[in-house]
Amino acid sequence: MGLCCVRITPYVFFFFNHIFFILGALIVGCGVWILTEKAPFTLFLQASSPLIKVGIYVLIGVGGILLLKGFLGCAATLFEIQCFLGLYIICLVLIFAAQMAAGLFVYFQDTTLRTKVSDTFTQLLQTYNSTDKVNKSLETVLDYVQVHFSCCGWTGPENWVVNMALQERNLTYYPCSCDNSTMTQVGFCPLEKAAASQNITVNDWPVRQQGCERAVHTWMEENFDIIIGVSIGLVLAEMLGIVLAFCLCKKKRWRL
């Protein structure tokens, strides 16, 4: 008789779509949370590229379609409305298309995104000044990244030489978030027993020598791997959903 003749198919289909409904709600909630989240690193990524926000809106859209799909699937099972099954399959196709588009977008924009993150970080190093309120949120991000990843600058502490505030002080100050001790201060810290007349270089700073580039890229890759894994899981679930939907359609035609 085949898989489609198994009597438990409607129950499996209902349970399957109930899970999808909950998953869709979680995805929408996650997307809204990311848009409104003020965590430093999230703000940094959003500021690095407007495309990040586009991706978040796509995520919310996919979650909304999952919500609708879960509702249609459950309603089609409970009330035996074949039209809902048709709409259900259409939603699945839309989700699959959105996932494919998002996957291709991330794949082809990976290098561009890395470049924009690097450019934003480098620009922050040049304009960073804890005494003013310009770009205050992004400067908080910079301090957070350097403290959290135990790094300094993009490729190293020498990147801070371009900072205008440090140049005005003849490098007799250094970024506190780079300090190789365990303190978590922000802004600029004065060098001990340093005089403005001395020829101070970056080598005189008590800071970490490791740049943040590798740590930031590693963080991005790890999170992209999670997204890819979730996407693969969704694709497999969508294929199962299509099979179950066609099974129910065939059973309803037999009843007619």
N, C-alpha and C positions, 0 to 999 in steps of 0.2 A: 504493500500500500504506500510505502514511502514516508518520508519525514512529514509531509504536509497532511497526512491522514492521522497523525498522532493526536489524541484528544487533548493532551496537555498543552498543545501549541498556543491556544488563547491565553492560558494562565502564564505561560512563559513570556508571551508577548506583553501582557499587562505588567508583569514584574519588571521586564526589561525596560519598558517605557517609563515606569514609575522611577526607576533609577536614573533614567535620562532626564526626567523632569527635575529631580533633585540636583543632578550634575549641572544642568543648565542654570538653575538658580545660583549655584555656587560660582559658576564662571562669571555670571553677570555681577554678582557681589564682589568677586575678586577684581574684575575690571574697574568697577566703580571705586573700590578701595585703592587701587593703584593710582587712579586719576586724582583722588583726593588725598593720597598719602603724602605726608611731608617729611618722610625719612630722607636723610641726606643723599644717599646713593640713588634713590629713585628720582629725586629732583635733578641730580646730575645727568642721568641718562635722558630724561625728558628734555633738558636744556641742550644736550649735545646734538639732538636731532629731532625735528618736529615729526619725523616718520615714526618715532616711538609712539607718539600719541595716536597716530593713525592706526598702528598695530593694536593699541589698546581698545580703540573704538571697534575695530574688526572683531576682537575678542569678545566684547560686549554683545556685538551683533550675533556672533555664533552662539553665545550663551542664550540670547533671546530666542533664536530659532530652535535651539535644543528644548527650551521651555515649551514652545508651541508644539514641537514634535512630540514631546512626552505627553502633553495634554491630548493631542489628536489620537495618539496611539491608545491611550487609556480609554478615551471616549469611544473610539471605534470598537474596542473589545467589549466594553460594557453595554453599549447601545446598538452594536452591530450595524454601524453606518458605514457603508462601503465608500462613500464619498470622502469620509475622513481618512480612510486608508490611502486614497489617491493623493490627498493633500499631504499625508504623512510621508509618502515616497518622494514627493516634490521637495519637502523640507530636507529630507536626507540628501537629495542631489545638490541642493543649495549649500548645505553644510560641507559636503565633500568638495564642491567647487571652491568654497571659501578657504578650506584647509589647503587645497592644492595651490591656490593663489598666494596664500600667506607663506607657505613653504618655499615656493619659488622666489617670492619677494625677499625673504630672509637670506636665502642662498645667494642671490645675486647682489644683495645690498650689504653683505657681510663686510667686505673691504671698505665700502663707503662709510658704514657705521663706525668701524674702527678708526678711520681717518678723522671723522667728525668728533669722536670722543677725544682723540689725541689733540686735535686743534683747540677744543674747548678747554681741556686741562691746561694746555700751554698758555692760552690766553688768560686764564685765571691766575697762573703763576706771575704773569706780567702785571696785572692790575690789582692783585690782592693787597688789601689795606684794611686792617681790622678797626681802624679809627673812623672810617666812614661807613655809610649805610648803603652804598652802591653795591649791587650784587651780593648783598649780605647772605642771602640763602645759599648761593652757590659757593661762597667762600666758606660757609659752614660745611658744605659738602667736601670741599678740598681738605679741610682739617680732619673731617671724619674719615675720609679715604686714607690719609697718611697715618692716622692713629690706628685705624682698624686693621690695615694691611701691613703695618710696621714698615712703611716705606717713606721716601722723600723725593719730591719732584716726579717727573714723568720717566726719564731714563736715569736720573740721579740727582743729588742735591745741587749740582752745577746749573741745573735749569733755573734755579731761583735767582741767579745772577741778573737776569733781565728784569727782576722786580723793581719798579720805580722807587718804592719806599725804601727798599734796602740800599739802592744806589745812592739815595740822598743821605743815608747814614753811613756811607762808606763800608758797608758790609759788617759794621760793628754790631749788628743785630742779626738774628737768624730766626727762621720760622719755628715757633714753639712746638707745633705738631710733628716736627721732624726730630725732636730731641731723642737721643738714644737712651734716655732714662725712662722711667715708668710714669712720668708726669703726663697729664693730659691737658695742659694749658693750650690756649690758642693765641693767635696774634704773633707778635715778634718779641723775642726774648733778647736781652742784652748779653754780649759776651763778657765774661768776668775779666776784669783788669785790662779791658781793651780801650785804647785811645783812638780818637778819630784820625790822628796823625799817622798811626801805624798802617802798614801795608797789609791789610787783612784780606785773606782769600777764603774761599769755601772750605779749603782743607783745615782751616782753623775752627770751623764750626763743630760743636759736639753733637753731630746729627747722624742718622742712619745713612748708609751709602747705597742701599738698594732702592731702585726706582719703582714706581707704582705701575708701570706699563704691563709687566707680566702678570701681576696680581689682578689688575682690572680685567685683562683679557681672559684670564683663567676663570674669574667670576662669571663673565659673560658666557663663556663656552659651557660651563657647568649648568647654567640656567637654560641655555638653548637646548642642551641635551635633555633636560627635563621636559621642555616644551615638545621636543620631537618625540620623546617617549609617550607622552600623553596623546599626541596627535595620532601616532601609530595605533594606540589602543582604541581611540575613537573611530578610526577607519575600520578596524576589525569589527567593532561593535555595530557600526553602520551597515557593514555588509551583512551581518547576522540579522539586523533589523529589516533590511530589504527582503531577505529570504523569508523571514517570518511574515512580513506584510503580504508577499505574494501568495504564501500558503493560505492565509486567511481569506484573501480575495478568491482563490480557487474554491475554497470550502463554501463561500457564500454563493458562488455561481451554481454549485451543485445543489444547494438548498432551494434555489429558484427553479 
